[in-house]
Amino acid sequence: MGLREVSGTASQKAENGRFRRIVAATDGSEDAQRATRVAIDLAKREGAELLIVSAVAWATGVNGSSADVVGGVRALTEYHDYARTEAKEVLRKATALAKASGVEAEGVLLDRATSAVQMITEFAKKEGADLIVVGTRGLSGFKKLLPGSVSSGIATHAPCSVLVVR
């Protein structure tokens, strides 16, 4: 699998209603897996390039005393390392599924995202995506939280069309 990592932060439009470049955003949740399968099917049907992305959040600060900060930073760093490992595995599985379906896909890790919405929409703009495919709910921390917040944010701020899959 090709895996690209993007840290930090030429849009094109679909020609004749056809998608040339599709971004599938995934966190490994059930809805995201369904969205990835839809993106793979669309890419195959359209002959489009498929980029599968996963954004890894990065906490910007820790509250507490200096002793808590040191322990907190260590815990956040360990969680970030764990989240990166998990995201890479999600991307590996998603790109393998695409390949098994006859679609070449690149996995892209969007690292140190303070906002998954911002990272995904900026990536889609930079890559000239015609379509972003995302699930309705994702994983947030250790459990599902704030249903639809990322998909809603992407739909609101995307530089291209968005398909939200249930």
Buried (B, 14 or more C-beta within 10 A) or exposed (E): BEBEBBEEBEEEEBEEEEBBBBBBBBBBBEBBBBBBBBBBEBBBEBEBBBBBBBBBBBBEEBEEEEEEEEEBEEEBEEBBEEBBEBBBEBBBBBBEBBEEBEBEBBBBBBBBBEBBBBBBBBBBBEBBBBBBBBBBBBBBEEEEEEEBBBBBBBBEBBBBBBBBBE
